[in-house]
Amino acid sequence: MNYKIGEVIRNNPILFDTYEMEIAGFTNATQGQFVNISTGDKSMLLRRPISISEVKDESIVIIYKVVGKGTEILASKKPGDVLDVLGPLGNGFPLVKNRKCVLVGGGIGVPPLVETAKKLKENGCEVNVVIGARNKELVILEDKLKEYGKVYVATDDGSYGMKGNVIDCIEQNQIDFDVLYACGPNIMLKFLDKKYYGVKEGYLSFEQRMACGVGICYGCILKPKENREAFLRVCKDGPVFELGVVKYE
Ligand SMILES: Cc1cc2nc3c(=O)[nH]c(=O)nc-3n(C[C@H](O)[C@H](O)[C@H](O)COP(=O)(O)OP(=O)(O)OC[C@H]3O[C@@H](n4cnc5c(N)ncnc54)[C@H](O)[C@@H]3O)c2cc1C
């Protein structure tokens, strides 16, 4: 390959509102890290943070949902366009070896689980994945994740997989695990934290709205459970925190 760093290699819809983009470079990234992408639009000061879904030999893959102007601009990018991308950023998911793992993704929190599942499988772990979505149309990456382990789906309306939330899915399928990895809406992370803190080892990745992406502006802070004076910067100290660390509103 002879691409420039940040060059769009492909950018295709995988759902009506969700795109998969492969970007050249950033191959030193690890599972659970993210990149912060400038849309190139001068009226839009802030970069848009997107998780790294896969790390390839000479590129990374991101998967993003179009929710506003920034992601709309990203969706319009064509192969050969060169993006201003900052990264890889954040701490990422720590890896374990030879353990039973459950990876839980809610909505657009599923993409970072792909590289994580791949690495855990390479490390001799048993990989189970639970995908939570509002309905069948919004389930993403099921086939890709099946390459690395057993995949279960839970939908809010029961239109695919089991009807219920991700915790119902773990329990009803009696998924046996030692280590939890999760990414998704704060409410899902909150319930997983409440259920498994003190019971299992676990890591939660937060997709908090953020500004600078490099720990300077404190625009993405969460409060820690223990020290009331302190802040957790999702971009720099996270986006991954252990179970029991974050205090939820
Ligand atoms: C560490 C991190 C990783 C992320 N990874 C992904 C990913 O892999 N794929 C993906 O699709 N998105 C991801 N996001 C969310 C993504 O950054 C936002 O959806 C994007 O910045 C929206 O930009 P926009 O200009 O299109 O929308 P805006 O015009 O900025 O916002 C449109 C709507 O989306 C809401 N919104 C914007 N950002 C967020 C957010 N972080 N969480 C919840 N709601 C938000 C706004 O409140 C508003 O209602 C991630 C966010 C973080 C912080």
The ligand as an ORCA input file, in Angstrom:
! r2SCAN-3c Opt
* xyz 0 1
  C     -14.142      7.902     23.225
  C     -15.317      7.976     22.278
  C     -15.475      6.996     21.321
  C     -16.555      7.055     20.436
  N     -16.674      6.075     19.516
  C     -17.688      6.125     18.632
  C     -17.786      5.108     17.628
  O     -16.975      4.171     17.535
  N     -18.803      5.228     16.734
  C     -19.731      6.262     16.807
  O     -20.644      6.296     15.977
  N     -19.653      7.202     17.756
  C     -18.652      7.173     18.660
  N     -18.558      8.159     19.596
  C     -19.560      9.247     19.584
  C     -19.189     10.265     18.491
  O     -18.018     10.938     18.892
  C     -20.323     11.289     18.300
  O     -21.469     10.628     17.839
  C     -19.909     12.355     17.301
  O     -18.887     13.156     17.838
  C     -21.115     13.198     16.925
  O     -20.683     14.247     16.086
  P     -21.725     15.011     15.132
  O     -21.120     16.310     14.746
  O     -22.173     14.123     14.029
  O     -22.962     15.214     16.055
  P     -23.288     16.460     16.996
  O     -23.967     17.497     16.161
  O     -22.084     16.831     17.801
  O     -24.341     15.779     17.937
  C     -25.543     15.193     17.380
  C     -26.285     14.452     18.483
  O     -25.484     13.359     18.984
  C     -25.296     13.508     20.384
  N     -23.926     13.111     20.720
  C     -22.776     13.637     20.242
  N     -21.704     13.039     20.795
  C     -22.180     12.113     21.650
  C     -21.588     11.172     22.544
  N     -20.263     11.066     22.703
  N     -22.409     10.382     23.253
  C     -23.729     10.490     23.137
  N     -24.353     11.342     22.323
  C     -23.592     12.160     21.593
  C     -25.520     14.975     20.664
  O     -25.953     15.174     22.002
  C     -26.597     15.330     19.688
  O     -27.859     14.950     20.147
  C     -17.508      8.125     20.501
  C     -17.339      9.102     21.476
  C     -16.263      9.042     22.354
  C     -16.083     10.109     23.363
*
